[in-house]
Amino acid sequence: MKLFRNLTVATALVAGLFASGSALADKLEDITSSGKIRVGVLLDAAPWGFKGADGKDTGLDIDLARLLANDINAELELVPLTGQSRIPSLLADKIDVMIAALGATPERAQQVMFSQPYAAVSLGVYGAKGTPRVQDAADLAGKQVAVAKGSTLDIWLTDNAPDVKVVRFEDTPTAIAAYLAGQVEMFAENSAISVKVGEDNPDKATDLVFLIRQSPAHIAVKQGEQNLLNWINTFVFFNRLNGKLGDLQQTYFKEKQELPNM
């Protein structure tokens, strides 16, 4: 493991020098010099990040952040984020790295840089077990669908399914709670969260009603932090090959999925 740390940090630094043409201080150098790394995570989005029964932070993203800190040989500081504060926190330098169930989109790529994917999930609309699946968003016309306000799913449904009754809530837990309480008919989220909803509420098991698109999760860094991104991509590749990423998916998503390449 020590060899991996030394080689990957050196590789990332050299690659960054060739890319930029000059040796500039950067976030990777800051992290390795200080021995500390701030990772932004969600703690209200099981199974990505949440408080366990013992009150401790747990989840796929939490375990991945700990693995990353160990491999880069730095002390980990977990910084709790909300869905809406993820990118602003990175841009404001409140965190060094974001591991927060973030999907890559062209709009987001104008603000941050994405790693290769570390978890394979999809976005969709979910309803009660046995709800018929539809192939077109137009078939959801008139249905009440809970979303986290300002989320990718909120924007997509607003733009592509104008006849759906989009019911906006402050965050994902509130939207899910509204669905479980019967205040809305369906909710829109990623597949991992849907699995967790059914696991925690066996009498409220869900089925996919409408698939929006595949949306793997990526680690994000600020624009221009190429050295750090090089290291993170090596980290993702290394732990994909040794099976640790697959083990995390099995633990938290109950299945191992093939990761796409970006």
C-alpha positions, 0 to 999 in steps of 0.5 A, a space after each residue: 500500500 505504501 508503494 501505491 501511495 508513493 507511486 501514484 502521488 509521483 505519477 500525478 505530480 509528473 503528469 500535472 507538470 507536463 500538462 501545465 508546463 510549469 510547477 505550480 502549488 496545487 491541492 495535491 501538494 497541499 494535501 500531501 504536505 499538510 497530511 490532512 484532507 477535507 472530504 465533503 459528504 452527504 450524511 442525509 442520503 442513505 446508503 451513500 452517507 448517513 448516521 448508523 444505529 451507533 450514531 457514527 457516520 457510515 455509508 458507501 461514500 463515507 467508507 470510500 472517503 476513509 479509504 481515499 484518506 488512507 491511500 493518500 496518507 492523510 488525516 480525514 476530515 468529513 465535512 457534511 454537505 447538503 445536495 444544494 451545497 455540494 458544488 458551492 462548497 467545493 468552489 468556495 474551498 471549504 472542502 478539498 474533494 467531494 464524494 457525495 453521490 454526484 452525477 456528472 452532467 455537462 452543466 456541472 462540468 463547467 464548474 468542477 472536474 469529475 473522476 472516473 465513476 466509482 459507483 453505478 446507479 440510475 435515476 428514476 421515478 419509484 412507486 409502490 411495489 407492483 406499480 406498472 412501469 411506463 416507457 414515457 414520462 408523459 405516462 406519468 401525467 397527473 401523478 404526484 412525484 416528490 423531489 428534493 428541491 433544485 436537484 437534477 431530478 427536479 430540473 429534469 422532470 420540470 423540463 421534460 414532464 410538464 404534466 407531472 405534479 412535481 412536489 418539491 421538498 427541502 431535501 431528500 430525507 423530507 421527500 422520502 418521508 412524504 412518500 412513506 407517509 402517503 402524501 405523494 404517490 411516487 418519488 424521484 431519486 437514484 436507484 441506491 436510495 430506492 433500495 435503501 428505502 425498501 430495506 428500511 421499510 419492508 412494507 413500503 418496498 418500491 418498484 421502478 416506474 420510469 427510468 430517466 437515465 444511468 447516472 454513475 457517481 463521481 468524485 469531484 475536485 475544483 476546475 484546474 486541480 489536474 494533479 489531484 484528479 490524476 491521483 484520484 483517477 489512479 486511486 479509483 482504478 486501483 481499487 476497482 481492480 482490487 475489488 474494493 469498489 465492488 465490495 462497497 457496492 455489495 455492502 451498501 447497494 446489495 449488488 455489484 455492478 459493472 462500472 462504465 468508463 468516462 
